[in-house]
């Protein structure tokens, strides 16, 4: 009798255990779902259906919805938005700015991706309950602007920017164009239109004496 009870408990434990799944693939799907529908527009039911897992499995692997979104944001920054780090490594400030804008256009207008940018789309219509997510997205964008500012400060010290240039203002300018492009892309702007934005923005870029000599 005791053996039967023990066997039943073991079977119940196995049956009640959340089934295993590929967490990396699930996180990729979650990232793209948030990218498409925003944080608030994505329900837990949407997540379990898209990821093909149960709620217990979702919570066991990622915690709550906010935790999953934060993980998706980190994946986005390291993956689809990896062009940012690549652009920061360019040798001149002008190349940094131009590559950032071109990288944004590549990402936002690609037919392989949801339209726009996760850091912009994710915060659409965030109510009070989603305030931590809105703050996380703001912090993410602020950190990006800070990285740009420091890069342009270095450029100014190396005389790669004019003496009267303002690295902080230039960083905000580039960020504003990138996020503005994301809004345009979300509304259906074409790659050609985004490229035109890039060309127009770069016409406003400050030139050094060396730039003028080269031209």
N, C-alpha and C positions, 0 to 999 in steps of 0.2 A: 504493500500500500504506500509506504513511504517513498519507494522508488518511483511509483507512478506519479505522485505529487511533485517530486523533484523534477521528473521528466517534463511534466506539464509546465512547471515554472520556467524551465530552460527554454522550452518551445515558445512560451509567451514572451520571454525576454528577447528572443531572436526575432519574433514576429513584430514586436513593438519597437525594435531598433530602427531609427531612420536609415533608409537605404543609402548606400554610398553613391557619390556622384563626383564629377570633375569640377572642383571648386573654381579652377582657373577659367574653364569654359563658361561656367555659370556667372562669374564676375564679369566676363566680357559681354554676355548677353544683358546683364543688369545695367552695365554702363551704357550700352546702346539704347536700352529702353528708357533710362533717365534722360539721355541725350535727346531722344525723340519726344517724350511726353512731359518732361520736367519732373522735379521731385514730387511736387504736390499732385500732378496729374497722373502719377504712377501709384497704383494701389498695391497692397500686399498680394491681393488676388492676381493682379497683372504679373507680378514678379513670379509667383509660384507657377502660373500657367506658362510664362515664357521660359523660365528656367527648367520647367518640368520636374519640380520637386514639391514636397509637402511643406506646410508651414513649420512643423517641428524641425525638418532638415534645414530650412532656410535660417531659422533662428539659431540652431546649433552651430551652423557654419559661419554666419555673418553677424549674429546679434540682431538688433532691431533694424528697422528700415533706415533710420538715420545713419547707423553704423555702416550699413551696406552702401549707402550713397557716398559716404566719406571714402570708403574703399574704392568705389567706382571712380571717384574724382582723382584719387591717387593714380589709378590705372590709366586714366585719361591723360594726366599730366606726363606720365612716363612713356605712354604709347602714342596715341594719335597726335597729342600736342608736343611730342618730342622735338619738333622743329624749333621750338623756342630755345632749348639748350644748344642746338646746332647753330642757330643764328647768333647767339651770344658769343660764340667762339670765332666769328668772322674777324678778320684783321682790322677793319676800319669801322667807325661808327655808322657811316653811310651804308656799308654792306650789312651791318647788323640790322638796321632799320628796314632796309629793302628786303632782306631775307625773311624777316619776321612777317612782313606784309604778304610776300609771295607764299610763304608757308601757310599763313592763315587762309589765303585764297585756295591753295591746294586742298586744304582740309575741309573748308566750309562748302566748297562747290563740288567736291568729289561725289559722283553718283554712288560710290560705295559706302558713303557715310550719311547719317541723318543731316539735314540742313542745319547750318549755324554752328554754334559752339556750346559745349556742355556747360561751361562756366556762365554763359548767358542764358541759355535755354533752361538750365536747371533751376533757376530762381524765379521763373515766371509764376506770378500770382501766388507767391509764398505767404500764407497766412501766419497767424500768431504761433500756431503749433509747429510751424516749420522755421521759426526764427533762428534756431541753432544752425540750420542748413544755410539760411541766407547769410548768417555771420561767417560760416565756413567759406562760402563762395567769395564774400567780400575780402576775407583774409587771404584767400588764394590770389585774387586779382591784385590786392595791395602788395603782396610779396613779389609778384611778377613785375610790377612797376618799380619796386625798390631795386630789383636785380638790374633792370634797365638803367635806372638812375646811376647806380654804381659803375656800370659799364661805360656810360657816357662821361662820368666824372674822370675815369681813367683815360678816356679818349681826349678829353680836354687837357689833362696834364701832359699828354704826349703830343699836344698841338695838332691833334686829329680833328678838333673842333675849333671854331673861332674863339678868341678870348672873351667876346661878349655873349657867347652862347650860354644857355641855362640848361644844364643836364636834367634837372628835375622836370622842367617844362617840356623838354624834348621827350622824356620818358612818358609823361602823361599824354603828350600828343600822339605818340606811336600807339600806346594802349587804347586811346580813344578811337583811333582809326581801325585798329584790329577788332575792337568790340562793336564798332559801328558796322563794319563789314559783316560781322556775325548776324546782326539784326537784319541787314539787307539780304543775306543768304537765307535766313529763316523765312523771309518774305518771298523767296523765289528768284533772287538776283542770279544772273548767269556768271560763269567764270569770266567772260569778256567784260562784264560790268565791274566785277571785283578787280580785275587787272587795271581797268581805267582808274579806279579809286587809288590803287597803288601808284600808278604813274603820276597822278595829280598830287598825291601826298609827297612824293619824292621831289617834286618841283619846288616844294617849300622848304626842303632840307637846307640847313646853313652850309655854305661852302667856305673852304679854307683857301689860302693863297695858292697852295699846291693844286687844289681842285681847279682853280681858275687857270693856272698855268697849263694843266693837262688838257683843258678844253680849248 
